[in-house]
Amino acid sequence: MSQESESGKGTPALALPLGRLEGRQVFADLVRQAMVCAAREGWTHIVLSDADFADWPLGERVVVDALQAWAGRGRHIQFMARDFGPLRQLYPRLVQWRVTWSHLVQAHACTSLVGTELPSAIWSPGWTLERLDTLRCTLVASVDARRRLALKERLDTCWAMGSPSFPATTLGL
């Protein structure tokens, strides 16, 4: 199945896997592929959501290079987590990228959410990935409009319950 790219050029979307998938390596590979696809297709808006991103490959050069290639005018990325501490400690490349591109990045800590209330997901206007079970790492990747809308509504609710976090700079006293 092909779909129009976000850039509007009518090129087929990168063949990101679709359907129900399972496994930590599969998840990590999909995160990498999604970021590369976002850069290539010029996704305008990305949401990355997870309790703490501890098992995401966000510090890898391929991911940060893809985000670097993606970053530009008209782009926007949102990060949501219960705790950004692990992200700061584990992914210094991503933290530096966030400093450089702070005008494209918003981040909210959703500390009041418990359990699976905060989705572990990637959302874009054309494709989504959601981990349904983080322990067993079962996930669903989809281009279905209803699934994208339902996930976006859940993410927006979480966003509204959160507060700004993960600043680009930390001022010391």
LOVEXNU-61008 format. One line per 2 residues: number of its first residue (from 1); for each residue x negated, y, z negated of N, C-alpha, C. Coordinates in steps of 0.05 Angstrom, whole numbers, plus 32768, in hexadecimal, padded with zeros to 4 digits. Example, Ala and Ser with C-alpha at 12.3 -4.5 7.8 and 13.67 -1.06 7.14 Angstrom:
<pts>
1	7EF8:7F8E:7F64:7F0A:7FA6:7F64:7EF8:7FBE:7F64  7EFF:7FD3:7F72:7EEF:7FEB:7F71:7EFE:8001:7F63
</pts>
This chain:
<pts>
1	7FEF:7FE9:8000:8000:8000:8000:7FEE:8019:8000  7FF4:802C:8011:7FE4:8044:8012:7FF5:805B:8009
3	7FE8:8070:8000:7FF6:8087:7FF7:7FE6:809F:7FFF  7FF3:80B6:8001:7FE5:80CF:8008:7FD2:80D6:7FF1
5	7FBB:80E1:7FF8:7FA8:80E9:7FE4:7FB2:8103:7FD7  7FA7:8109:7FC0:7FAD:8122:7FB2:7FA4:813A:7FC3
7	7F90:8137:7FD3:7F86:814E:7FE3:7F99:8155:7FF9  7FAD:8144:7FFE:7FC1:814B:8012:7FB7:8146:802F
9	7FA0:8139:8032:7F95:8134:804C:7FA1:811C:805A  7FB2:810E:804C:7FC0:80F7:8057:7FAE:80DE:8059
11	7F97:80DF:804C:7F85:80C8:804D:7F8F:80B4:8038  7F8B:809A:803D:7F95:8087:802A:7F86:8089:800F
13	7F94:8085:7FFA:7F87:8085:7FDF:7F72:806F:7FDE  7F5E:8074:7FCE:7F4A:8060:7FC9:7F58:8047:7FBE
15	7F4F:8031:7FC7:7F5D:8018:7FBF:7F59:8012:7FA1  7F65:8022:7F90:7F64:801C:7F74:7F76:8004:7F6F
17	7F6E:7FF2:7F5F:7F7F:7FDA:7F59:7F9A:7FE3:7F4E  7FAE:7FD3:7F54:7FC9:7FD8:7F49:7FD3:7FBF:7F3C
19	7FE6:7FC3:7F29:7FF2:7FAC:7F1C:7FE8:7FA7:7F00  7FEF:7F90:7EF6:7FE7:7F89:7EDB:7FCB:7F7C:7EDC
21	7FB9:7F85:7ECC:7F9E:7F7C:7ECB:7F95:7F77:7EAF  7F7F:7F69:7EAB:7F76:7F63:7E90:7F58:7F62:7E8F
23	7F4D:7F6B:7E78:7F31:7F68:7E73:7F22:7F82:7E6E  7F0F:7F82:7E5C:7F00:7F9B:7E56:7EF0:7FA4:7E6D
25	7EE3:7F91:7E7C:7ED3:7F99:7E93:7EE5:7FA4:7EA9  7EFC:7F98:7EAD:7F0F:7FA3:7EC1:7F17:7FBF:7EBA
27	7F1D:7FC4:7EA0:7F24:7FDF:7E97:7F0E:7FF2:7E9C  7EF5:7FEC:7E94:7EDF:7FFE:7E98:7EDA:8003:7EB5
29	7EDC:7FEF:7EC6:7ED9:7FF2:7EE2:7EEE:8005:7EEE  7F07:8002:7EE5:7F1C:8013:7EEE:7F18:8030:7EE6
31	7F0E:8035:7ECE:7F09:8051:7EC6:7EF4:805D:7ED9  7EDE:804E:7EDE:7ECA:8057:7EF1:7ED6:805D:7F0C
33	7EE5:804A:7F17:7EF0:804D:7F31:7F04:8064:7F33  7F13:8068:7F1D:7F26:807E:7F1D:7F18:8099:7F1E
35	7F02:809C:7F0F:7EF4:80B6:7F10:7EE7:80BB:7F2B  7EDD:80A6:7F37:7ED1:80A9:7F52:7EE8:80B1:7F66
37	7EFE:80A3:7F63:7F15:80A9:7F75:7F1F:80C6:7F70  7F20:80CF:7F58:7F29:80EA:7F52:7F17:80FE:7F60
39	7EFD:80F9:7F60:7EEB:810C:7F6D:7EEF:810B:7F8C  7EF0:80F3:7F96:7EF3:80F0:7FB3:7F0D:80FB:7FBE
41	7F23:80F6:7FAF:7F3D:80FF:7FB9:7F45:811A:7FAF  7F36:8126:7F9D:7F3C:8140:7F93:7F54:8142:7F81
43	7F58:812E:7F6F:7F6E:812F:7F5D:7F6E:814A:7F4E  7F85:8157:7F4D:7F86:8171:7F41:7F89:8170:7F22
45	7F95:815B:7F18:7F9A:8159:7EFC:7F96:813D:7EF3  7F87:813A:7EDD:7F81:8120:7ED1:7F86:8122:7EB3
47	7F92:810D:7EA8:7F95:810B:7E8B:7F88:80F1:7E83  7F76:80F3:7E6F:7F68:80DC:7E63:7F71:80DB:7E46
49	7F7C:80C4:7E3E:7F87:80C2:7E23:7F7F:80A8:7E17  7F76:80A9:7DFE:7F6E:8091:7DEF:7F6B:8099:7DD2
51	7F6D:8085:7DC0:7F69:808B:7DA4:7F4E:8098:7D9E  7F38:808D:7DAA:7F1E:8099:7DA5:7F0A:8096:7DBD
53	7F12:808A:7DD3:7F02:8086:7DEB:7EE8:8075:7DE5  7EE7:8067:7DCF:7ECF:8059:7DC8:7EC7:8043:7DDC
55	7EDB:8038:7DEA:7ED4:8022:7DFC:7ED8:802A:7E1A  7ED9:8044:7E1F:7EDA:804E:7E3A:7EBD:8053:7E44
57	7EB8:8051:7E5E:7E9C:8055:7E68:7E97:8073:7E6E  7EA1:8085:7E5E:7E9F:80A1:7E64:7E83:80AD:7E63
59	7E71:80A0:7E56:7E56:80AA:7E55:7E44:80A1:7E6C  7E4E:8090:7E7D:7E3E:8085:7E93:7E3A:809A:7EA8
61	7E22:8099:7EB4:7E1B:80AD:7EC8:7E30:80AD:7EDF  7E39:8096:7EE8:7E4C:8095:7EFE:7E66:80A4:7EF7
63	7E6F:80A2:7EDF:7E88:80B0:7ED7:7E83:80CE:7ED5  7E6D:80D6:7EC8:7E68:80F3:7EC5:7E62:80FF:7EE1
65	7E53:80F1:7EF2:7E4E:80FB:7F0D:7E68:80FE:7F1D  7E7A:80EB:7F19:7E94:80ED:7F26:7EA4:8105:7F1C
67	7EA4:8109:7F02:7EB1:8121:7EF7:7EA4:813A:7F01  7E8A:813A:7F03:7E7C:8152:7F0E:7E85:8157:7F2B
69	7E87:8142:7F3B:7E90:8145:7F57:7EAD:814E:7F58  7EBD:8145:7F45:7ED9:814C:7F44:7EDE:8169:7F3C
71	7ECE:8173:7F29:7ED2:818D:7F1D:7ED2:81A3:7F32  7EE4:81B5:7F30:7EE5:81CC:7F42:7EFF:81DC:7F3F
73	7F02:81F0:7F4F:7F19:8201:7F4E:7F33:81F1:7F51  7F46:81F8:7F41:7F60:81EB:7F42:7F62:81D0:7F35
75	7F4D:81C7:7F27:7F4C:81AD:7F1A:7F51:81B2:7EFC  7F5C:819D:7EF0:7F63:819E:7ED3:7F62:8182:7EC7
77	7F55:817F:7EB0:7F55:8165:7EA3:7F5C:8169:7E86  7F6C:8157:7E7C:7F74:8157:7E5F:7F6A:813E:7E52
79	7F5E:8141:7E3B:7F56:812A:7E2A:7F68:812A:7E11  7F71:8113:7E0A:7F80:810F:7DF1:7F75:80F8:7DE2
81	7F70:80FC:7DC8:7F66:80E7:7DB7:7F70:80EC:7D9A  7F70:80D7:7D8B:7F75:80DB:7D6E:7F5C:80E6:7D61
83	7F45:80DD:7D6B:7F2B:80E4:7D5F:7F16:80E7:7D76  7F0B:80FF:7D79:7EF7:8104:7D8D:7EDA:80FE:7D83
85	7ED8:80F6:7D6A:7EBD:80F0:7D5F:7EAE:80DC:7D6E  7EB9:80C4:7D74:7EAA:80B0:7D83:7EA2:80BA:7D9F
87	7EB4:80C9:7DAC:7EAE:80D4:7DC6:7E95:80E6:7DC5  7E95:80F8:7DB1:7E7E:810A:7DAE:7E64:80FA:7DA9
89	7E65:80E6:7D99:7E4D:80D7:7D92:7E44:80C4:7DA9  7E56:80B8:7DB7:7E4F:80A4:7DCA:7E49:80AF:7DE6
91	7E53:80C6:7DED:7E52:80D0:7E09:7E46:80EC:7E0B  7E2C:80EF:7E05:7E21:810A:7E07:7E22:8116:7E23
93	7E20:8105:7E38:7E23:810F:7E54:7E3E:811C:7E58  7E53:810E:7E4F:7E6E:8118:7E52:7E72:8132:7E42
95	7E67:8133:7E2A:7E69:814B:7E19:7E5B:8162:7E27  7E44:815E:7E33:7E36:8173:7E42:7E47:817C:7E5A
97	7E52:8168:7E68:7E63:816F:7E7F:7E7B:8180:7E76  7E86:8179:7E5F:7E9D:8188:7E54:7E95:81A5:7E4E
99	7E7D:81A9:7E44:7E73:81C4:7E3F:7E72:81D4:7E59  7E66:81C8:7E6E:7E62:81D5:7E87:7E7D:81DC:7E94
101	7E90:81CA:7E92:7EAA:81CE:7EA0:7EC1:81D4:7E8C  7EBB:81E2:7E77:7ECE:81E6:7E61:7EE8:81F3:7E6C
103	7EE6:8203:7E81:7EFE:8211:7E8B:7F11:81FE:7E99  7F09:81E5:7E9F:7F1A:81D1:7EAB:7F25:81BD:7E97
105	7F1B:81BE:7E7F:7F21:81A9:7E6B:7F32:81B4:7E54  7F46:81A4:7E4E:7F55:81A8:7E35:7F54:818E:7E26
107	7F54:8190:7E0B:7F53:8178:7DFB:7F65:817C:7DE2  7F74:8168:7DDC:7F85:8169:7DC4:7F7F:8150:7DB3
109	7F7D:8155:7D99:7F7C:813F:7D86:7F98:8139:7D7C  7FA0:8121:7D7E:7FBB:8118:7D77:7FB9:8107:7D5D
111	7FB0:8114:7D48:7FAA:8105:7D2F:7FC3:80FA:7D21  7FDA:8105:7D27:7FF2:80FB:7D19:7FFE:80E2:7D26
113	7FF4:80DB:7D3D:7FFF:80C3:7D4B:7FF1:80AA:7D40  8001:8095:7D3D:7FF7:807C:7D33:7FFB:8066:7D47
115	7FED:8050:7D43:7FF0:8038:7D54:7FED:803E:7D71  8001:8035:7D80:7FFF:8038:7D9D:800F:8051:7DA7
117	8016:8063:7D95:8025:807B:7D9D:8015:808B:7DB2  7FFB:808C:7DAF:7FEA:809B:7DC2:7FE1:8087:7DD7
119	7FEB:808A:7DF0:7FE3:8077:7E05:7FC5:8077:7E0A  7FBB:8060:7E11:7FA0:805D:7E1B:7FA3:805D:7E3A
121	7F9E:8074:7E46:7FA7:8076:7E62:7F97:808B:7E72  7F99:8088:7E8C:7F90:809C:7E9F:7FA9:80A3:7EAF
123	7FAF:80BD:7EB1:7FC6:80C6:7EC1:7FBC:80D9:7ED6  7FC6:80D6:7EEE:7FC2:80EA:7F03:7FDC:80EC:7F12
125	7FE0:8100:7F23:7FF9:8103:7F31:7FFF:80EB:7F45  7FEB:80DB:7F4B:7FF0:80C6:7F5F:7FEA:80AA:7F55
127	7FDD:80A7:7F3D:7FD6:808C:7F34:7FD3:808D:7F16  7FDA:8077:7F09:7FD7:8075:7EEC:7FCB:805B:7EE4
129	7FBE:805B:7ECD:7FB3:8043:7EC1:7FBA:8045:7EA3  7FC7:8030:7E99:7FCE:8030:7E7C:7FC7:8015:7E70
131	7FB8:8016:7E5A:7FB3:7FFE:7E4B:7FCB:7FF9:7E39  7FD8:7FE2:7E3D:7FEF:7FDB:7E2E:7FE7:7FCF:7E13
133	7FD0:7FC2:7E13:7FC5:7FB4:7DFB:7FA7:7FB9:7DFA  7F9E:7FCA:7DE8:7F81:7FD1:7DE8:7F70:7FBA:7DDD
135	7F7C:7FA9:7DCC:7F6C:7F92:7DC1:7F67:7F7D:7DD7  7F7B:7F76:7DE6:7F78:7F62:7DFB:7F71:7F6F:7E16
137	7F72:7F8A:7E16:7F6C:7F9A:7E2E:7F7D:7F92:7E46  7F97:7F91:7E41:7FA9:7F8D:7E58:7FB2:7FA9:7E61
139	7FB3:7FAC:7E7B:7FB9:7FC6:7E86:7FCA:7FC4:7E9F  7FD6:7FDB:7EA6:7FE6:7FDD:7EBE:7FDD:7FF5:7ECD
141	7FD6:7FF1:7EE6:7FCF:8007:7EF8:7FE5:800A:7F0C  7FED:8022:7F12:8005:8026:7F22:8005:8040:7F32
143	8013:8040:7F48:8019:8058:7F57:8037:805E:7F57  8046:804D:7F48:8063:8050:7F47:806A:806B:7F39
145	807B:807A:7F47:8083:8095:7F3D:8091:8094:7F22  80A2:8080:7F1E:80B0:807E:7F04:809D:8078:7EED
147	808A:8066:7EF2:8076:8060:7EDD:8065:8079:7ED7  805C:8087:7EED:804C:809F:7EE9:805B:80B4:7ED8
149	8075:80B8:7EDF:8085:80CC:7ED1:8089:80C4:7EB4  808F:80AA:7EAF:8093:80A1:7E93:807A:80A5:7E83
151	8063:809E:7E8E:804A:80A1:7E80:8044:80BE:7E7B  8048:80CF:7E8F:8043:80EC:7E8C:8055:80F8:7E76
153	806E:80EF:7E75:807F:80F9:7E5F:8075:80F1:7E44  806C:80D8:7E41:8060:80CF:7E27:8047:80DF:7E21
155	8036:80E3:7E35:801E:80F2:7E30:8024:810F:7E29  8037:811C:7E36:803F:8137:7E2F:8049:8139:7E13
157	8059:8125:7E0A:8062:8125:7DEE:804B:8124:7DDB  8038:8112:7DE0:8020:8110:7DCF:8011:812A:7DCF
159	800D:8136:7DE6:7FFF:8150:7DE9:800C:8165:7DD7  8026:8166:7DD8:8035:817A:7DC8:8031:8176:7DAA
161	802D:815D:7DA2:8029:8156:7D86:800D:815B:7D7D  7FFA:815E:7D90:7FDE:8162:7D89:7FD7:817F:7D85
163	7FBD:8182:7D80:7FB2:819E:7D7D:7F97:819F:7D8B  7F8F:81B7:7D94:7F76:81B9:7DA2:7F5F:81AD:7D93
165	7F4D:81A0:7DA1:7F37:8192:7D95:7F21:818F:7DAA  7F0A:8183:7DA3:7EF4:817D:7DB5:7EEB:8197:7DC3
167	7EE5:81AC:7DB4:7EDD:81C5:7DC1:7EC3:81C2:7DD0  7EBF:81D4:7DE3:7EA7:81D3:7DF3:7E8E:81DB:7DE3
169	7E92:81EC:7DD0:7E7C:81F4:7DBE:7E85:81F3:7DA2  7E73:81EF:7D90:7E79:81EF:7D73:7E69:8206:7D67
171	7E77:8218:7D5B:7E69:822F:7D4E:7E62:8227:7D31  7E49:822B:7D2A:7E40:8226:7D0F:7E3E:823F:7CFF
173	7E41:823C:7CE5:7E3E:8253:7CD4:7E24:8252:7CC5
</pts>
